[in-house]
């Protein structure tokens, strides 16, 4: 079934479901509270339109804007704060994911300001527990590693191996 839009072009309602296990996760980002990309990994990203620095800046800007927007739109709180002013993790309203016709973006932020983003197939389910598990891997292999300098790019083979193994299990 194809949908017809105003311009007359046909757009498929969603991409085909991946057939291979582990083919659901496209990419992952880990940012610190300052917007520095500590980790980036691709598994299934066929199209690259930006250089890595532009891509990371755009993703962090998107997160910052969505967090501010969701906080401003919160119908349960009279104290909205100023648009764009960062809120403490857990403060106010936040978002967990959004879906387009080609991908789903899932997001979590820890109390220390670490932001983890998974971009997956649009039919992927709720990934909040998966994001918590990935954060636990980050703590185990980065934070507890005496050789890791906080705030720098994460380069740890044990983390990469454990992450790859876990990502293959996400459906």
C-alpha positions, 0 to 999 in steps of 0.5 A: 500500500502506497500513500499519495501526497500533494506533490503526486509522488508516492511514499511508502508508509514505512520501510521493510522490516529488517530480516536479519537479527541485529539489523534494527539498530542504525547508530548510537551516540553518547554525549556528555552534558556539554555536548561533546560526543564521547562515543559514536557507532554505526551498524546500519547507516547506508547514507551519510550526508554530513561530516561527523562533526556536523552530524554530532552537532546537529544531533545534540542540537536536536536533543536540546531543542526537543527537551526544551520544547517538551518542557515548555509544552508540559500541561501539568506544570505552571513553572515552564522556565525559559525556553532553551535553559537546560533543566536538570535530569528528571526535572519537568517533562522530557521525551523518550523517543520519536518515530518517523517513517524511516527511523525511531530515535530513542533517548535517555539522560542520566543524572550526571548529564550523559545522553545516550541516543539509539537510532533504530528501525521505526518498528522497534519497541520501547528501548528505555531498558536497553538504554539503561543497560547500555549506560551500565556498560558505559559505567562498567567499561569507561567510568570505572576504567582508571585509564579513561579520562572523563570527557574524552572520546571513549576508546575501549575494545571491551565496551565495543565488543559488549555493545555489539553483542547486546545491539544484535539482540535488540529487536 
